[in-house]
Amino acid sequence: MRLAFWVNEALNVKTSQTTAMLIETAVERGHEVYVCGVEDLGLDGRGRVVASARPALGKTPGAELLSVGPPALLDLLTVDGVVIRTNPGRGGRAPAHSAALGLAELLQQRNVGVLNDPAGLRKAASKLFLAGLPGHLRPRTAIASRVEQLREFVED
C-alpha cells in the first residue's frame, strides 16, 4: 500500500512518538510511506490535492527524529490512504491545519481512504466538544475566560 501520513512538520517527528512508531512499522511491513507536514499540502491548478512529501526510510537505530528522504511532489489521489496525525494546538498552524482538513475532505470525496475523519477532527478541535458528551462519559469540565470562575470550579 501507498500511505501518506500528515503531521505538523515532516522533519520534526520524534522516534519516541506514536506517529513515528506507526510509520516505521508500516515501512517494516513493506508499505510505501510518505510524510507530509500540513504546510506541505496544497491544491494545484488542475484541482489535484498534492504534497511536497518525504519518503519514510524506516528505523534508524539511535536516531532522535524519524528518518525521511528528500521531498518530491506527490499527487495524493495516487495513495491508498491518508493518516492524519496532526495536533492543531501546536506551533500556530491553525490556518494550515484547517486547510489540510478541507483537502482531506476533498480526498474522501474522491474515494481516498482517510483515517481520522476530518469532520470528526473539526468537531473535536475544541474542549467544548466534551460538553456534547453524556456526563457519565466525561470528567466534570469547566471552560471559562474569567479566573474567578476557574478558581470556583477547582475549589468545588
ROTOR-390595 format. One record per atom (N, C-alpha, C): chain; atom name; y, z, x. Coordinates in nm, 2 decimals. Atoms other than C-alpha are relative to their C-alpha. Example, Ala and Ser with C-alpha at 12.3 -4.5 7.8 and 13.67 -1.06 7.14 Angstrom:
(rec 'A','N',(-0.12,0.00,0.09))
(rec 'A','CA',(-0.45,0.78,1.23))
(rec 'A','C',(0.12,0.00,0.09))
(rec 'A','N',(-0.11,0.00,-0.09))
(rec 'A','CA',(-0.11,0.71,1.37))
(rec 'A','C',(0.11,0.08,-0.08))
END
This chain:
(rec 'A','N',(-0.12,0.00,0.08))
(rec 'A','CA',(0.00,0.00,0.00))
(rec 'A','C',(0.12,0.00,0.09))
(rec 'A','N',(-0.13,-0.01,-0.06))
(rec 'A','CA',(0.36,-0.05,0.10))
(rec 'A','C',(0.08,0.10,-0.08))
(rec 'A','N',(-0.08,-0.11,0.06))
(rec 'A','CA',(0.57,0.26,0.03))
(rec 'A','C',(0.13,0.01,0.06))
(rec 'A','N',(-0.13,-0.03,-0.06))
(rec 'A','CA',(0.94,0.33,0.07))
(rec 'A','C',(0.03,0.14,-0.04))
(rec 'A','N',(-0.04,-0.13,0.02))
(rec 'A','CA',(1.04,0.69,0.10))
(rec 'A','C',(0.15,0.01,0.01))
(rec 'A','N',(-0.15,-0.01,0.00))
(rec 'A','CA',(1.41,0.76,0.01))
(rec 'A','C',(0.03,0.15,0.03))
(rec 'A','N',(-0.04,-0.13,-0.04))
(rec 'A','CA',(1.56,1.06,0.19))
(rec 'A','C',(0.15,0.00,0.02))
(rec 'A','N',(-0.14,-0.01,-0.02))
(rec 'A','CA',(1.91,1.19,0.26))
(rec 'A','C',(0.04,-0.09,0.12))
(rec 'A','N',(-0.03,0.08,-0.13))
(rec 'A','CA',(1.92,1.04,0.62))
(rec 'A','C',(-0.13,-0.03,0.07))
(rec 'A','N',(0.12,0.04,-0.06))
(rec 'A','CA',(1.64,0.84,0.77))
(rec 'A','C',(-0.03,0.06,0.14))
(rec 'A','N',(0.02,-0.05,-0.14))
(rec 'A','CA',(1.70,0.97,1.12))
(rec 'A','C',(0.00,0.15,0.01))
(rec 'A','N',(-0.02,-0.15,0.00))
(rec 'A','CA',(1.72,1.34,1.02))
(rec 'A','C',(-0.11,0.07,-0.08))
(rec 'A','N',(0.11,-0.07,0.07))
(rec 'A','CA',(1.38,1.42,0.87))
(rec 'A','C',(-0.08,0.08,0.10))
(rec 'A','N',(0.08,-0.09,-0.10))
(rec 'A','CA',(1.22,1.72,1.05))
(rec 'A','C',(-0.15,0.00,-0.03))
(rec 'A','N',(0.15,0.01,0.02))
(rec 'A','CA',(0.85,1.71,1.11))
(rec 'A','C',(-0.05,0.13,-0.07))
(rec 'A','N',(0.04,-0.12,0.07))
(rec 'A','CA',(0.83,2.06,0.96))
(rec 'A','C',(0.02,-0.01,-0.15))
(rec 'A','N',(-0.03,0.02,0.14))
(rec 'A','CA',(0.95,1.93,0.62))
(rec 'A','C',(-0.12,-0.07,-0.07))
(rec 'A','N',(0.10,0.06,0.08))
(rec 'A','CA',(0.71,1.84,0.34))
(rec 'A','C',(0.01,-0.15,0.00))
(rec 'A','N',(-0.02,0.15,0.01))
(rec 'A','CA',(0.86,1.49,0.32))
(rec 'A','C',(-0.06,-0.06,0.13))
(rec 'A','N',(0.05,0.06,-0.12))
(rec 'A','CA',(0.77,1.42,0.69))
(rec 'A','C',(-0.16,0.01,-0.01))
(rec 'A','N',(0.15,-0.01,0.00))
(rec 'A','CA',(0.41,1.55,0.63))
(rec 'A','C',(-0.06,-0.10,-0.10))
(rec 'A','N',(0.05,0.10,0.10))
(rec 'A','CA',(0.37,1.32,0.32))
(rec 'A','C',(0.01,-0.14,0.07))
(rec 'A','N',(-0.02,0.13,-0.06))
(rec 'A','CA',(0.50,1.02,0.52))
(rec 'A','C',(-0.11,-0.01,0.11))
(rec 'A','N',(0.10,0.01,-0.11))
(rec 'A','CA',(0.28,1.10,0.83))
(rec 'A','C',(-0.14,-0.02,-0.06))
(rec 'A','N',(0.14,0.01,0.06))
(rec 'A','CA',(-0.03,1.14,0.61))
(rec 'A','C',(-0.02,-0.14,-0.06))
(rec 'A','N',(0.01,0.14,0.05))
(rec 'A','CA',(0.04,0.81,0.43))
(rec 'A','C',(-0.02,-0.10,0.11))
(rec 'A','N',(0.02,0.09,-0.12))
(rec 'A','CA',(0.07,0.63,0.77))
(rec 'A','C',(-0.14,0.02,0.05))
(rec 'A','N',(0.13,-0.02,-0.05))
(rec 'A','CA',(-0.25,0.80,0.89))
(rec 'A','C',(-0.11,-0.06,-0.09))
(rec 'A','N',(0.10,0.06,0.09))
(rec 'A','CA',(-0.43,0.67,0.58))
(rec 'A','C',(0.01,-0.15,-0.01))
(rec 'A','N',(-0.01,0.14,0.00))
(rec 'A','CA',(-0.33,0.32,0.66))
(rec 'A','C',(0.10,-0.07,-0.08))
(rec 'A','N',(-0.11,0.07,0.08))
(rec 'A','CA',(-0.03,0.26,0.44))
(rec 'A','C',(0.11,-0.04,0.08))
(rec 'A','N',(-0.12,0.05,-0.07))
(rec 'A','CA',(0.27,0.07,0.55))
(rec 'A','C',(0.12,0.07,-0.07))
(rec 'A','N',(-0.10,-0.09,0.05))
(rec 'A','CA',(0.56,0.32,0.51))
(rec 'A','C',(0.13,-0.03,0.06))
(rec 'A','N',(-0.14,0.02,-0.04))
(rec 'A','CA',(0.93,0.27,0.53))
(rec 'A','C',(0.08,0.12,-0.04))
(rec 'A','N',(-0.09,-0.11,0.03))
(rec 'A','CA',(1.20,0.54,0.54))
(rec 'A','C',(0.14,-0.05,-0.02))
(rec 'A','N',(-0.14,0.04,0.03))
(rec 'A','CA',(1.55,0.48,0.39))
(rec 'A','C',(0.08,0.12,-0.04))
(rec 'A','N',(-0.10,-0.09,0.05))
(rec 'A','CA',(1.85,0.70,0.36))
(rec 'A','C',(0.07,-0.05,-0.12))
(rec 'A','N',(-0.06,0.04,0.12))
(rec 'A','CA',(2.04,0.70,0.04))
(rec 'A','C',(0.12,-0.10,0.03))
(rec 'A','N',(-0.11,0.09,-0.04))
(rec 'A','CA',(2.33,0.53,0.22))
(rec 'A','C',(-0.05,-0.13,0.06))
(rec 'A','N',(0.06,0.12,-0.05))
(rec 'A','CA',(2.09,0.26,0.34))
(rec 'A','C',(-0.03,-0.10,-0.11))
(rec 'A','N',(0.05,0.08,0.11))
(rec 'A','CA',(2.03,0.13,-0.01))
(rec 'A','C',(0.12,-0.08,-0.06))
(rec 'A','N',(-0.10,0.09,0.06))
(rec 'A','CA',(2.21,-0.15,-0.20))
(rec 'A','C',(-0.06,-0.10,-0.09))
(rec 'A','N',(0.03,0.11,0.08))
(rec 'A','CA',(2.21,-0.44,-0.43))
(rec 'A','C',(0.06,-0.12,0.06))
(rec 'A','N',(-0.06,0.12,-0.07))
(rec 'A','CA',(2.25,-0.78,-0.27))
(rec 'A','C',(0.06,-0.10,-0.10))
(rec 'A','N',(-0.06,0.10,0.08))
(rec 'A','CA',(2.43,-1.09,-0.40))
(rec 'A','C',(-0.09,-0.07,-0.10))
(rec 'A','N',(0.10,0.07,0.09))
(rec 'A','CA',(2.11,-1.22,-0.56))
(rec 'A','C',(-0.06,0.10,-0.10))
(rec 'A','N',(0.05,-0.10,0.09))
(rec 'A','CA',(2.05,-0.90,-0.75))
(rec 'A','C',(-0.12,0.08,0.04))
(rec 'A','N',(0.12,-0.07,-0.06))
(rec 'A','CA',(1.78,-0.76,-0.52))
(rec 'A','C',(0.04,0.14,0.04))
(rec 'A','N',(-0.02,-0.14,-0.06))
(rec 'A','CA',(1.75,-0.39,-0.45))
(rec 'A','C',(-0.05,-0.01,0.14))
(rec 'A','N',(0.04,0.01,-0.14))
(rec 'A','CA',(1.74,-0.38,-0.07))
(rec 'A','C',(0.04,0.13,0.07))
(rec 'A','N',(-0.02,-0.12,-0.08))
(rec 'A','CA',(1.74,-0.12,0.20))
(rec 'A','C',(0.00,-0.04,0.15))
(rec 'A','N',(0.01,0.00,-0.14))
(rec 'A','CA',(1.81,-0.10,0.57))
(rec 'A','C',(-0.11,0.10,0.03))
(rec 'A','N',(0.12,-0.09,0.00))
(rec 'A','CA',(1.46,0.05,0.61))
(rec 'A','C',(-0.06,0.01,0.14))
(rec 'A','N',(0.06,-0.02,-0.13))
(rec 'A','CA',(1.29,0.20,0.92))
(rec 'A','C',(-0.15,0.02,-0.03))
(rec 'A','N',(0.14,-0.03,0.02))
(rec 'A','CA',(0.91,0.18,0.95))
(rec 'A','C',(-0.03,0.14,0.06))
(rec 'A','N',(0.05,-0.13,-0.04))
(rec 'A','CA',(0.74,0.52,0.98))
(rec 'A','C',(-0.11,-0.03,0.11))
(rec 'A','N',(0.09,0.02,-0.11))
(rec 'A','CA',(0.55,0.54,1.31))
(rec 'A','C',(-0.12,0.09,0.01))
(rec 'A','N',(0.11,-0.10,0.00))
(rec 'A','CA',(0.32,0.83,1.23))
(rec 'A','C',(0.04,0.12,0.09))
(rec 'A','N',(-0.02,-0.12,-0.07))
(rec 'A','CA',(0.28,1.16,1.41))
(rec 'A','C',(0.03,-0.02,0.15))
(rec 'A','N',(-0.02,0.00,-0.14))
(rec 'A','CA',(0.43,1.22,1.75))
(rec 'A','C',(-0.01,0.15,0.04))
(rec 'A','N',(0.02,-0.14,-0.03))
(rec 'A','CA',(0.29,1.55,1.89))
(rec 'A','C',(0.12,0.06,0.07))
(rec 'A','N',(-0.12,-0.08,-0.06))
(rec 'A','CA',(0.57,1.80,1.97))
(rec 'A','C',(0.13,-0.05,-0.04))
(rec 'A','N',(-0.13,0.05,0.04))
(rec 'A','CA',(0.84,1.59,1.81))
(rec 'A','C',(0.06,0.09,-0.11))
(rec 'A','N',(-0.07,-0.08,0.10))
(rec 'A','CA',(1.10,1.78,1.60))
(rec 'A','C',(0.04,-0.09,-0.12))
(rec 'A','N',(-0.04,0.09,0.11))
(rec 'A','CA',(1.20,1.47,1.40))
(rec 'A','C',(-0.11,-0.10,-0.03))
(rec 'A','N',(0.09,0.11,0.04))
(rec 'A','CA',(1.00,1.21,1.21))
(rec 'A','C',(0.02,-0.12,0.09))
(rec 'A','N',(-0.01,0.12,-0.09))
(rec 'A','CA',(0.92,0.91,1.43))
(rec 'A','C',(0.01,-0.13,-0.09))
(rec 'A','N',(-0.02,0.12,0.07))
(rec 'A','CA',(1.07,0.59,1.29))
(rec 'A','C',(0.04,-0.11,0.09))
(rec 'A','N',(-0.04,0.11,-0.08))
(rec 'A','CA',(1.13,0.24,1.42))
(rec 'A','C',(0.14,-0.05,-0.03))
(rec 'A','N',(-0.14,0.05,0.02))
(rec 'A','CA',(1.45,0.03,1.42))
(rec 'A','C',(0.01,-0.06,-0.14))
(rec 'A','N',(-0.02,0.04,0.14))
(rec 'A','CA',(1.60,-0.07,1.08))
(rec 'A','C',(-0.02,-0.15,-0.01))
(rec 'A','N',(0.01,0.14,0.04))
(rec 'A','CA',(1.53,-0.40,0.91))
(rec 'A','C',(0.02,-0.01,-0.15))
(rec 'A','N',(-0.02,0.02,0.14))
(rec 'A','CA',(1.63,-0.54,0.57))
(rec 'A','C',(-0.13,-0.01,-0.07))
(rec 'A','N',(0.13,0.00,0.08))
(rec 'A','CA',(1.36,-0.47,0.31))
(rec 'A','C',(0.04,-0.02,-0.14))
(rec 'A','N',(-0.01,0.03,0.14))
(rec 'A','CA',(1.35,-0.62,-0.04))
(rec 'A','C',(-0.09,0.10,-0.07))
(rec 'A','N',(0.08,-0.10,0.06))
(rec 'A','CA',(1.23,-0.32,-0.24))
(rec 'A','C',(-0.09,-0.04,-0.12))
(rec 'A','N',(0.09,0.05,0.10))
(rec 'A','CA',(1.07,-0.54,-0.50))
(rec 'A','C',(-0.13,-0.04,0.06))
(rec 'A','N',(0.12,0.03,-0.07))
(rec 'A','CA',(0.81,-0.61,-0.23))
(rec 'A','C',(-0.09,0.12,0.03))
(rec 'A','N',(0.08,-0.12,-0.03))
(rec 'A','CA',(0.69,-0.25,-0.21))
(rec 'A','C',(-0.08,0.04,-0.13))
(rec 'A','N',(0.08,-0.05,0.11))
(rec 'A','CA',(0.42,-0.09,-0.42))
(rec 'A','C',(0.05,0.12,-0.07))
(rec 'A','N',(-0.06,-0.12,0.05))
(rec 'A','CA',(0.61,0.23,-0.47))
(rec 'A','C',(0.11,0.05,0.08))
(rec 'A','N',(-0.11,-0.08,-0.06))
(rec 'A','CA',(0.92,0.43,-0.40))
(rec 'A','C',(-0.02,0.14,-0.03))
(rec 'A','N',(0.02,-0.14,0.01))
(rec 'A','CA',(0.90,0.80,-0.34))
(rec 'A','C',(0.14,0.06,0.03))
(rec 'A','N',(-0.14,-0.06,-0.01))
(rec 'A','CA',(1.24,0.98,-0.40))
(rec 'A','C',(-0.02,0.14,0.05))
(rec 'A','N',(0.00,-0.13,-0.06))
(rec 'A','CA',(1.27,1.28,-0.17))
(rec 'A','C',(0.13,0.04,0.05))
(rec 'A','N',(-0.14,-0.03,-0.04))
(rec 'A','CA',(1.64,1.34,-0.16))
(rec 'A','C',(0.04,0.14,-0.06))
(rec 'A','N',(-0.07,-0.12,0.05))
(rec 'A','CA',(1.85,1.65,-0.21))
(rec 'A','C',(0.14,-0.02,-0.02))
(rec 'A','N',(-0.14,0.04,0.02))
(rec 'A','CA',(2.18,1.56,-0.37))
(rec 'A','C',(0.10,0.11,0.04))
(rec 'A','N',(-0.09,-0.11,-0.02))
(rec 'A','CA',(2.33,1.90,-0.29))
(rec 'A','C',(0.05,0.01,0.15))
(rec 'A','N',(-0.03,-0.01,-0.14))
(rec 'A','CA',(2.35,1.84,0.09))
(rec 'A','C',(0.08,-0.11,0.05))
(rec 'A','N',(-0.07,0.10,-0.08))
(rec 'A','CA',(2.59,1.66,0.31))
(rec 'A','C',(0.11,-0.09,-0.08))
(rec 'A','N',(-0.10,0.07,0.07))
(rec 'A','CA',(2.84,1.54,0.04))
(rec 'A','C',(-0.04,-0.14,-0.03))
(rec 'A','N',(0.05,0.13,0.03))
(rec 'A','CA',(2.62,1.24,-0.05))
(rec 'A','C',(-0.01,-0.02,-0.15))
(rec 'A','N',(0.02,0.01,0.14))
(rec 'A','CA',(2.66,1.28,-0.43))
(rec 'A','C',(0.02,-0.14,-0.05))
(rec 'A','N',(-0.01,0.14,0.05))
(rec 'A','CA',(2.80,0.93,-0.49))
(rec 'A','C',(-0.11,-0.09,0.05))
(rec 'A','N',(0.11,0.08,-0.05))
(rec 'A','CA',(2.53,0.77,-0.27))
(rec 'A','C',(-0.13,0.03,-0.07))
(rec 'A','N',(0.12,-0.05,0.07))
(rec 'A','CA',(2.26,0.98,-0.44))
(rec 'A','C',(0.00,-0.06,-0.14))
(rec 'A','N',(-0.01,0.05,0.13))
(rec 'A','CA',(2.39,0.88,-0.78))
(rec 'A','C',(-0.03,-0.15,-0.01))
(rec 'A','N',(0.02,0.14,0.00))
(rec 'A','CA',(2.39,0.51,-0.69))
(rec 'A','C',(-0.15,-0.03,0.03))
(rec 'A','N',(0.14,0.01,-0.03))
(rec 'A','CA',(2.04,0.55,-0.54))
(rec 'A','C',(-0.09,0.02,-0.13))
(rec 'A','N',(0.08,-0.02,0.13))
(rec 'A','CA',(1.91,0.68,-0.88))
(rec 'A','C',(0.02,-0.12,-0.09))
(rec 'A','N',(-0.02,0.12,0.08))
(rec 'A','CA',(2.07,0.38,-1.05))
(rec 'A','C',(-0.09,-0.11,0.05))
(rec 'A','N',(0.09,0.10,-0.06))
(rec 'A','CA',(1.89,0.15,-0.81))
(rec 'A','C',(-0.15,0.02,-0.03))
(rec 'A','N',(0.14,-0.03,0.03))
(rec 'A','CA',(1.56,0.33,-0.87))
(rec 'A','C',(-0.03,-0.03,-0.14))
(rec 'A','N',(0.02,0.04,0.14))
(rec 'A','CA',(1.61,0.28,-1.24))
(rec 'A','C',(-0.02,-0.16,-0.01))
(rec 'A','N',(0.02,0.15,0.00))
(rec 'A','CA',(1.65,-0.10,-1.17))
(rec 'A','C',(-0.14,-0.03,0.04))
(rec 'A','N',(0.13,0.02,-0.05))
(rec 'A','CA',(1.33,-0.09,-0.97))
(rec 'A','C',(-0.11,0.03,-0.11))
(rec 'A','N',(0.09,-0.03,0.11))
(rec 'A','CA',(1.15,0.08,-1.26))
(rec 'A','C',(-0.01,-0.11,-0.10))
(rec 'A','N',(-0.01,0.11,0.10))
(rec 'A','CA',(1.27,-0.19,-1.50))
(rec 'A','C',(-0.07,-0.13,0.05))
(rec 'A','N',(0.06,0.12,-0.06))
(rec 'A','CA',(1.13,-0.45,-1.26))
(rec 'A','C',(-0.15,0.03,0.05))
(rec 'A','N',(0.14,-0.04,-0.02))
(rec 'A','CA',(0.78,-0.27,-1.25))
(rec 'A','C',(-0.04,0.04,0.13))
(rec 'A','N',(0.04,-0.07,-0.12))
(rec 'A','CA',(0.80,-0.10,-0.92))
(rec 'A','C',(-0.02,0.15,-0.03))
(rec 'A','N',(0.02,-0.15,0.03))
(rec 'A','CA',(0.65,0.25,-0.93))
(rec 'A','C',(0.10,0.08,0.07))
(rec 'A','N',(-0.10,-0.09,-0.06))
(rec 'A','CA',(0.90,0.52,-0.87))
(rec 'A','C',(-0.05,0.14,-0.03))
(rec 'A','N',(0.04,-0.14,0.01))
(rec 'A','CA',(0.78,0.88,-0.80))
(rec 'A','C',(0.12,0.09,0.01))
(rec 'A','N',(-0.11,-0.09,0.03))
(rec 'A','CA',(1.02,1.15,-0.91))
(rec 'A','C',(0.10,-0.09,-0.08))
(rec 'A','N',(-0.07,0.08,0.10))
(rec 'A','CA',(1.16,0.98,-1.21))
(rec 'A','C',(0.15,0.02,0.01))
(rec 'A','N',(-0.15,-0.02,-0.01))
(rec 'A','CA',(1.54,0.91,-1.17))
(rec 'A','C',(0.06,0.06,-0.12))
(rec 'A','N',(-0.05,-0.06,0.12))
(rec 'A','CA',(1.61,1.01,-1.53))
(rec 'A','C',(-0.02,0.15,0.01))
(rec 'A','N',(0.03,-0.14,-0.01))
(rec 'A','CA',(1.44,1.34,-1.47))
(rec 'A','C',(0.09,0.07,0.11))
(rec 'A','N',(-0.08,-0.05,-0.11))
(rec 'A','CA',(1.63,1.39,-1.14))
(rec 'A','C',(0.14,0.02,-0.04))
(rec 'A','N',(-0.14,-0.01,0.05))
(rec 'A','CA',(1.96,1.33,-1.31))
(rec 'A','C',(0.01,0.12,-0.09))
(rec 'A','N',(-0.01,-0.12,0.09))
(rec 'A','CA',(1.88,1.59,-1.58))
(rec 'A','C',(-0.01,0.13,0.08))
(rec 'A','N',(0.02,-0.13,-0.07))
(rec 'A','CA',(1.77,1.85,-1.32))
(rec 'A','C',(0.10,0.02,0.11))
(rec 'A','N',(-0.09,-0.01,-0.11))
(rec 'A','CA',(2.06,1.79,-1.08))
(rec 'A','C',(0.09,0.12,0.00))
(rec 'A','N',(-0.09,-0.11,0.01))
(rec 'A','CA',(2.25,2.09,-1.21))
(rec 'A','C',(-0.09,0.12,-0.04))
(rec 'A','N',(0.07,-0.12,0.03))
(rec 'A','CA',(2.14,2.45,-1.25))
(rec 'A','C',(0.00,0.02,-0.16))
(rec 'A','N',(-0.01,-0.01,0.15))
(rec 'A','CA',(2.24,2.41,-1.62))
(rec 'A','C',(-0.13,-0.05,-0.06))
(rec 'A','N',(0.13,0.05,0.05))
(rec 'A','CA',(1.90,2.23,-1.66))
(rec 'A','C',(-0.08,0.11,-0.04))
(rec 'A','N',(0.08,-0.11,0.04))
(rec 'A','CA',(1.74,2.57,-1.67))
(rec 'A','C',(0.03,0.05,-0.13))
(rec 'A','N',(-0.04,-0.05,0.13))
(rec 'A','CA',(1.93,2.66,-1.98))
(rec 'A','C',(-0.07,-0.07,-0.11))
(rec 'A','N',(0.08,0.07,0.10))
(rec 'A','CA',(1.73,2.40,-2.17))
(rec 'A','C',(-0.14,0.04,-0.01))
(rec 'A','N',(0.14,-0.04,0.00))
(rec 'A','CA',(1.40,2.56,-2.09))
(rec 'A','C',(-0.02,0.13,-0.08))
(rec 'A','N',(0.02,-0.13,0.08))
(rec 'A','CA',(1.25,2.83,-2.31))
(rec 'A','C',(0.01,0.12,0.09))
(rec 'A','N',(-0.03,-0.13,-0.08))
(rec 'A','CA',(1.34,3.18,-2.20))
(rec 'A','C',(-0.12,0.05,0.07))
(rec 'A','N',(0.12,-0.06,-0.07))
(rec 'A','CA',(0.98,3.28,-2.12))
(rec 'A','C',(-0.05,-0.09,0.12))
(rec 'A','N',(0.04,0.09,-0.11))
(rec 'A','CA',(0.95,2.99,-1.87))
(rec 'A','C',(0.10,0.01,0.12))
(rec 'A','N',(-0.10,0.00,-0.10))
(rec 'A','CA',(1.26,3.07,-1.66))
(rec 'A','C',(0.05,0.14,0.02))
(rec 'A','N',(-0.06,-0.13,-0.02))
(rec 'A','CA',(1.42,3.37,-1.50))
(rec 'A','C',(0.13,0.01,-0.07))
(rec 'A','N',(-0.13,-0.01,0.06))
(rec 'A','CA',(1.73,3.51,-1.65))
(rec 'A','C',(0.10,-0.06,0.09))
(rec 'A','N',(-0.09,0.08,-0.08))
(rec 'A','CA',(2.01,3.29,-1.53))
(rec 'A','C',(0.14,0.01,-0.06))
(rec 'A','N',(-0.14,0.00,0.04))
(rec 'A','CA',(2.39,3.31,-1.53))
(rec 'A','C',(0.07,-0.10,0.09))
(rec 'A','N',(-0.08,0.09,-0.07))
(rec 'A','CA',(2.63,3.04,-1.44))
(rec 'A','C',(0.14,0.02,-0.04))
(rec 'A','N',(-0.14,-0.03,0.03))
(rec 'A','CA',(3.00,3.12,-1.41))
(rec 'A','C',(0.08,-0.03,0.12))
(rec 'A','N',(-0.10,0.02,-0.10))
(rec 'A','CA',(3.31,3.05,-1.21))
(rec 'A','C',(0.08,0.12,0.03))
(rec 'A','N',(-0.07,-0.12,-0.02))
(rec 'A','CA',(3.45,3.39,-1.25))
(rec 'A','C',(-0.09,0.11,0.06))
(rec 'A','N',(0.07,-0.09,-0.07))
(rec 'A','CA',(3.34,3.65,-1.01))
(rec 'A','C',(-0.04,0.12,-0.08))
(rec 'A','N',(0.03,-0.12,0.09))
(rec 'A','CA',(3.36,3.93,-1.27))
(rec 'A','C',(-0.12,-0.02,-0.09))
(rec 'A','N',(0.11,0.04,0.08))
(rec 'A','CA',(3.11,3.75,-1.49))
(rec 'A','C',(-0.13,0.01,0.08))
(rec 'A','N',(0.12,0.00,-0.08))
(rec 'A','CA',(2.86,3.72,-1.20))
(rec 'A','C',(-0.03,0.15,0.04))
(rec 'A','N',(0.02,-0.15,-0.03))
(rec 'A','CA',(2.91,4.09,-1.10))
(rec 'A','C',(-0.07,0.07,-0.11))
(rec 'A','N',(0.05,-0.06,0.12))
(rec 'A','CA',(2.84,4.19,-1.45))
(rec 'A','C',(-0.15,-0.04,-0.02))
(rec 'A','N',(0.14,0.05,0.01))
(rec 'A','CA',(2.52,3.98,-1.46))
(rec 'A','C',(-0.09,0.07,0.10))
(rec 'A','N',(0.08,-0.07,-0.10))
(rec 'A','CA',(2.40,4.13,-1.13))
(rec 'A','C',(-0.02,0.14,-0.03))
(rec 'A','N',(0.01,-0.14,0.04))
(rec 'A','CA',(2.47,4.48,-1.24))
(rec 'A','C',(-0.09,0.03,-0.12))
(rec 'A','N',(0.09,-0.01,0.12))
(rec 'A','CA',(2.29,4.43,-1.57))
(rec 'A','C',(-0.14,-0.02,0.04))
END
